[in-house]
Amino acid sequence: MNTSFNKLVAAAALAALLLPAIASAQSSAATSTALTATERVAQTVTAQATHVQKAADLMAALSLKLSLRLASSTANPTDIAEANTALADLNAQIADARLQATAAFGHVASATAADSTKANTNAELKIARADIVVARQDFAAARKDINKILQVLGVMR
């Protein structure tokens, strides 16, 4: 294994470490007492969506490296086919996580618009939080796909 691949595997591990930061971004956003509760929730969801995008970028870079490794792999063709299926699923999970983060940003913008009613604001923020939950589920599935691919490549046993 070359060092750049090992660094990318380490980056994936870092992405996995970022995922708890997505869930705990609320504590850092809640430290500002001058904000209303709605503003704090909006700030939290925005921070979480930003973390999702960063983790998706790291996973996309890893996905590219994994696809190159699979293309040059001499493993069993059946295993390579399974790994390619996992790679396609990985890319779909990454794309969906990015989509969910973008949707969360949109819902926060809608919730914080000047003409937004309190009921609309609360509904939009709940939807935005649900988008972040879906993105976290996408990352959990993506990690499983990464592990399958790494096992085929012989990096993990």
NORWOFEN-V876277 format. One record per backbone hydrogen bond with DSSP energy under -0.5 kcal/mol. NH is the residue of the N-H (numbers start at 1). CO is the residue of the C=O. E is the energy in kcal/mol with one decimal. If there is no record, write none. Layout:
nh = <NH & NH>
co = <CO & CO>
e = <E & E>
This chain:
nh = <6 & 7 & 8 & 9 & 10 & 11 & 12 & 13 & 14 & 15 & 16 & 17 & 18 & 19 & 20 & 21 & 21 & 22 & 22 & 23 & 24 & 25 & 25 & 26 & 27 & 28 & 29 & 30 & 31 & 32 & 33 & 35 & 40 & 41 & 42 & 43 & 44 & 45 & 46 & 47 & 48 & 49 & 50 & 51 & 52 & 53 & 54 & 55 & 56 & 57 & 58 & 59 & 60 & 61 & 62 & 63 & 64 & 65 & 66 & 67 & 68 & 69 & 70 & 71 & 72 & 73 & 80 & 81 & 82 & 83 & 84 & 85 & 86 & 87 & 88 & 89 & 90 & 91 & 92 & 93 & 94 & 95 & 96 & 97 & 98 & 99 & 100 & 101 & 102 & 103 & 104 & 105 & 106 & 107 & 108 & 109 & 110 & 111 & 112 & 113 & 116 & 121 & 122 & 123 & 124 & 125 & 126 & 127 & 128 & 129 & 130 & 131 & 132 & 133 & 134 & 135 & 136 & 137 & 138 & 139 & 140 & 141 & 142 & 143 & 144 & 145 & 146 & 147 & 148 & 149 & 150 & 151 & 152 & 153 & 154 & 154 & 155 & 156>
co = <2 & 3 & 4 & 5 & 6 & 7 & 8 & 9 & 10 & 11 & 12 & 13 & 14 & 15 & 16 & 17 & 18 & 18 & 19 & 19 & 20 & 21 & 22 & 23 & 24 & 24 & 25 & 26 & 28 & 29 & 31 & 32 & 36 & 37 & 38 & 39 & 40 & 41 & 42 & 43 & 44 & 45 & 46 & 47 & 48 & 49 & 50 & 51 & 52 & 53 & 54 & 55 & 56 & 57 & 58 & 59 & 60 & 61 & 62 & 63 & 64 & 65 & 66 & 67 & 68 & 70 & 76 & 77 & 78 & 79 & 80 & 81 & 82 & 83 & 84 & 85 & 86 & 87 & 88 & 89 & 90 & 91 & 92 & 93 & 94 & 95 & 96 & 97 & 98 & 99 & 100 & 101 & 102 & 103 & 104 & 105 & 106 & 107 & 108 & 110 & 113 & 117 & 118 & 119 & 120 & 121 & 122 & 123 & 124 & 125 & 126 & 127 & 128 & 129 & 130 & 131 & 132 & 133 & 134 & 135 & 136 & 137 & 138 & 139 & 140 & 141 & 142 & 143 & 144 & 145 & 146 & 147 & 148 & 149 & 150 & 151 & 150 & 150>
e = <-1.8 & -2.5 & -1.9 & -2.4 & -2.1 & -2.0 & -2.1 & -1.9 & -2.1 & -2.4 & -2.2 & -1.6 & -1.8 & -1.2 & -0.6 & -0.6 & -0.5 & -1.4 & -0.5 & -1.4 & -2.1 & -0.7 & -0.6 & -0.5 & -1.1 & -0.9 & -2.1 & -2.1 & -0.8 & -0.8 & -0.7 & -0.5 & -2.3 & -2.3 & -2.5 & -2.5 & -2.6 & -2.8 & -2.2 & -2.3 & -2.6 & -2.6 & -2.0 & -2.1 & -2.3 & -2.2 & -2.2 & -2.6 & -2.5 & -2.1 & -2.0 & -2.5 & -2.3 & -2.0 & -2.1 & -2.6 & -2.1 & -1.9 & -2.8 & -2.3 & -1.9 & -2.3 & -2.7 & -1.9 & -1.3 & -0.9 & -2.5 & -2.2 & -2.1 & -2.6 & -2.7 & -1.9 & -2.4 & -2.5 & -2.3 & -2.2 & -2.6 & -2.6 & -1.9 & -2.6 & -2.4 & -2.3 & -2.4 & -2.4 & -2.3 & -2.2 & -2.7 & -2.2 & -2.5 & -2.5 & -2.4 & -2.3 & -2.1 & -2.5 & -2.3 & -2.4 & -2.2 & -2.4 & -2.1 & -0.8 & -1.6 & -2.9 & -2.5 & -2.3 & -2.8 & -2.4 & -2.1 & -2.1 & -2.4 & -2.4 & -2.1 & -2.1 & -1.7 & -1.9 & -2.2 & -2.2 & -2.3 & -1.9 & -2.3 & -2.2 & -1.9 & -2.1 & -2.4 & -2.5 & -1.4 & -1.9 & -2.6 & -2.3 & -2.0 & -2.3 & -2.7 & -2.0 & -1.9 & -2.2 & -0.6 & -0.7 & -2.3 & -1.3>
